[in-house]
Amino acid sequence: MECSSVVDGNVEEVPSKKVIKFNPPLYKQRYQFVKNLVEQHQPKKVADLGCGDVCLLAILKYQKCIEELVGVDINEGRLKWNGSRLSPCVGDHLDPRELDLAITLYHGSVLEKDCRLLGFDLAACIELIEHFDSEDLAKFPEVVFGYMSPAMIVISTPNSEFNSLFPCAVFRDSDHKFEWSRMQFQTWALDVASRYNYSVEFTGVGEPPTGAEDVGYCTQIGVFRKKAEAAEMAVLEHHGEHVYEVVYTTSYPSLQQINYRRRVVIYLVYREVSRLRRKYQVSLRQDELEAEFVASGNQTGKFTSGLPVPVLTEDDKAMEMAPQPFCIEDKFYVPLQRIIAYPRLGHLCGNVEKLREFLGDMIELNCDGSAVKVDLNDCSDF
Ligand code: SAM
């Protein structure tokens, strides 16, 4: 890209500068940074302040630890247009999350106090503060650090020192009210942190090219953590005002919801019983073939059935001590004690009584209710 500057009314050609391309793109590196923080610190409640097109929220909704995800933006149209990106999909119903997840998008300004934003573990302000004029920038710390007071806050903003590598750059976006050098951002951040009892660490994403390392990262980032004494003193004013307008809300199927847990338990029991029955049928057939082999009087050859050798899963190996499946006439039985010994089913049910309750009338049990009962020769796979 060519770049020119005006000197005394004459257009002066200046050396062209290469367009800098980031791989992955810079915005993805910012989202990845927040995702890494979530993986590292396992927050339950996460807010994205100035969430825009909800791209970050769409990534974070897959994080297993998060139970409440909130986005706030002043641009109502963007929220309404993009809200449905956060809806559960078919896969979320078929393979529900372990924990509940509720997502809410609020239309409102992060410069206003709304008590539904209290008590969060992490608030992300990605490429937000540079859109504030000086008056709004002055209000921001009091609302976000002072009032919302989440345990952790991550703020990203352009590093103006990097702009010298861009062709013709003044500001990177026409709506930016400022872009700060590292010194400016760090001075502001350290002052805010000390006023509201947070610590802050600085980093960034978007590595500078070789030879230009002095300019620092393209996006500078501050990670603020509430100090222990401030966290202990925090009093949550849950009875405050609701200022924001809810524009979108959804909740995800989870194993905390009894209907989903029951469905998953039934599916896993069907699958396991079916697998054990198949294994048993193969071993019966193998015995038959071996008996025929011996009866044929073949003294030389070694017996091989040619049937597939059942693969032992890790669970099978761990469960050698569990009660074994058994067969009476043409019925095949799998003891509930065995089923509950499978780690995943044990985790989902807790005990045999609960397992029995989940199976209800969906799966037949023997007369004393201690084992699942199926036809040995039923070939239908569950
Ligand atoms: N954080 C998003 C991202 O990284 O993709 C969007 C960043 S975009 C550059 C800035 C966003 O901040 C816009 O969606 C804008 O509407 C929002 N915004 C600006 N001022 C705001 C305010 N006072 N309260 C809430 N959102 C605001």
Residues whose N, C-alpha, C, O or C-beta is under 5 A from the ligand:
A	BS01	SAM	L49 G50 C51 G52 V72 D73 I74 N75 G108 S109 V110 L111 I126 E127 L128 H131
